[in-house]
C-alpha cells in the first residue's frame, strides 16, 4: 500500500537561503509516517499506552531539489521491508512532478525498556508489510 498526504511549506521552515532547511524534512517524513500508520489502522497511542514504542533507528535521505515557501508538497510512504521486530519504510516528497527527496526509514518495535521486541499480534498489521519483500 502506498499512502499520500500533503502539506504546505511555512515561513519558519525556511533557512537563510530561502529554501526548506534540510532538518525540516525529518518532520515532514515523520508526519507522513504517522498518517500512514493511521491509514493502516495502527493505533500508535494505544501502542505507547501499552508500554511499547516504534523507534526510528536510522534515516537515509537523498536531497534532489529544494522546496520553497508556500510550496505544496506531497509525501508518499510505503513499507519496503518488514521482519518480526523491525522494518524499513520508503518515502518520497514531491512538488508537483518534481522529486524533492527520497528517504528510507529503518524502524524497530521496542518494549518499555527501549529494547527491540517482536511486534505483538494486535499491532502486526498487514499494512506494515510490503506487497513484495525485497532483500536489501
Secondary structure, DSSP 8 states (H G I E B T S, - for coil): -EEEEEEE--GGGB-TTSBB-TTHHHHHHHHHHHHHHHHTT--HHHHHHTT-EEEEEEEEEEE-S--BTT-EEEEEEEEEEE-SSEEEEEEEEEETTEEEEEEEEEEEEE-TTS-B----GGG--GGGS-SS----
